[in-house]
Structures are given as structure tokens and as C-alpha cells.
Amino acid sequence: MKRVLLFLAVVAFGVAAQPAKPRVKRASLEAMERIFDQKVTRIADDPFLLLGQTRGIYLEGFGAVFTAEVSLSSGPTINPFKPSITREEVAQVYARKTERLPILRERMREMMLASAASLDEVPVREEIVLAVRLLYRAYENTHGLPAHIQMRAQRGRLIDAQLKRVPLDQVLSVQEF
């Protein structure tokens, strides 16, 4: 009898130790990764440079988190045929990145709204976070340009914003540093 009880206890422990299936399917996260990659790289005349692909993960009890690394614009590079960067080139790169920063912010806002609608497996009380790290070269002037932009909101509040029940600015928490 003791052996039977011990056997049942071991089986019950083994069943309880099995990891639960994730609430959000990997395919849903991959679809959102591709959407953001396309939003960034399909800008009419001069796409942002996406360094690697957007990565998404679901954290049980917290929500979905997406990260990407982006360069706002390409610029000159130092190489054997061009050993230095001129002040004019530095100023041109800075001006270009400064004018393109609002475009990136808008793409990120679009991604937040799209993810709230598409990630219906994420509970409405959980968060959706999009964090973008911006790449700069050592020679660049980065005064006033963020190194990191993070947007975050509860999925349910994003749906409210998408349905025009509340302004997106009241729902979205934006941090730049």
C-alpha cells in the first residue's frame, strides 16, 4: 500500500511539474515582430536601418515586450579611403537624424496600437512594451537625441485608444533617455 501511495505521489508531482503552455503563442509575437520590421524598413525614400530583427517575448503576468535596435539614418564611415569625418558631414547626419526622430516615434505609436489589436491572447490588464535602442557612431553629435525610446501601456487601454474612447497620449507612457 505504501508503494502505491508513493508511486501516486511521484506521478502527481511529475504532472504538477510540467510547464504550462504559454498563453501567447510564439506565432503571434513573430507576426508583430515582422510588422514592426516592415514599418521601420518600408519608409518611402530612406528607410531606417534596422540592426537585426525585432524581438518579442511574452512574460506571464506582465505582458508582451518587443525590442529593436535602429539607426535613424546612415552616415559616413571612417575607412582607409576616408580617414576622417568633416564637421559638415557631422552636421548633416545630426540634422537628418533630428528630422527623422518624429517619424520613428510615430511608427512606434502605430506598432503599439497594432499590437493591442493583434495580440488578443495577452490579457487586457497586462502590458505591451516597445523598446527601441538607437545606434550612433562615435563621431556623431547626439545632443538632444535619445539613446533609448520606450513606449508602454496596458493592452486594454490601447484598445480604448484605438477605438477613440480615450486619446492615445493619455494611455501611452513614453520614456526617452
N, C-alpha and C positions, 0 to 999 in steps of 0.2 A: 504494500500500500504506500509506503514511504517513497518507493522508487517511482510509482505512478505520479504522486504529488510532485516530486522533484522534477520529473520529466515535464509535467504540465507547466510548472513554474518556469522552466528553461524555455519552453516553447512560447509561453506568454511574453517573457522578457524579449525573446528574439523578434516576435511580431511587433511589440511596442518600440523596439529599437530601429525598426525600418524607417528610413527617412520618408517624410510626407512628400507627395508630389507637389512641385511648385505651383502656386496659384496662377502665376502669369507664365504663359508658355514662351519659350525662347523664340519661337517664330514671330510672336507679336513684337518682342523687343527688336528683333532683326529688321522687321518691316519699318519700325520707327528710325532705326539707325540709317537705313537706306534713304528714307525720306529726308533726313537732315543732311546727309551727304549730298543729295541732289539739290537741296535748297542752297547749299553753300557753293557747289561747283557749277551750277547752271545759271549764273548771273550773266546777263547778255554779253557784254563786251570783254569783261575782265574778271573771271571767277576768283574767289578767294582760294588760297592754296590750303587744301585740307591735308594735314600731315598724319597719315594713317587714316583709319576709318573710325567713325563714331562708335563708341562702345556703350552698351546699355546693360544694366543689371537690375534685377528686382530684389529688394531687401524686404523679406517678410515682416509685416508690421510697420514698415516705414513707407515704402513705395518704390517707384522706378527712378533710376538715376542714369543719366546719359552724360558722357564726357567726350570732348573732342579737342583737338589742337589745330589751330588755324593761324595762317599768316594773312593779314588783311590785304597785302599786295606784295608782289615780288619786287626786288630791288637789285642793284648791282652787287656783285660779289668780288671779293679780292681773289686774284689768281695770278699765275706767273705773267700773264699778258696785261693785267690791270692790277698793279701792286697797291693802289690806294683809291679811296673814295673821295670825291671832291665835296666841298661844302654845299655846292648847288645840288648835287645828287642826294645828299643827306636831306636837304630841304624839300626836294621833290618827293622823296619817299615819305617823309613826315606829312606833307600836305595830302598826299594820296591816301595814306592810312587814316588821317584825321577825317577826311571826307567820306571814307568807306565805313567807318565805325557805326554810324547810324543804320546803315544797311544791314550789318551783321546783327545789331540789336533787333531790328525788325524781323529778320529771318528767325532769330531765336524765339521771338514772341509768337510767330506763326507756328513754329515747332511745338511750343508749349500747348497752344490751342489744339493742334492736330493730334498730339499725343493724348490729350484728355478725352478726345472723341474716340480714338482708336484703341486705347488700352482699357477696354471695358472690363478686363479681368482685375484691374487694380481697384480696390475698394475706394469709394468716393471720399472717405476721410483720410486716405493715405496721400502722400506727396508725389509730385513729379518734379524732378530737378534736372536742369540742363546746365552743365558747367563747361565753359569754353576757355581754354588757355590760349593766350595769344603769343605768337612767336615773334621775337625781334632779334635782329643781328646786333653784334657788339657795337658797331659804329652808329646805330640809329639813335635819333633823338626821340625819347619816349615820354617827354614832358606832357602830362595831361592825358596820356594814353594808358588804359588799364592793362595789367598783365593777365587778368582773370575776370571773366564775367560769369556770374551765377544767377540763374532765374529759378524760382521755386514757388510752388503753390499746391494747395490741396486739389486733387483731381475734381472733386465735386464743385469747388469754387470756379475752376477753369471752365467747367461745363456751363455754369451760370453765366460766365463772361461770354462764352461762345454763343449762348442763346440771348445775349444782350440784356440779361437781367441785372447785371452789375458791370461797371466799367472794368476793363482788364487791369488798369492801373491800381484799382483797389484790391485786386486779387493777387497780383504778382509781386513777389518780393524779389528785388533786384539788388545784387551786391556787386560792386566793381572794386577791385583792388589791384 
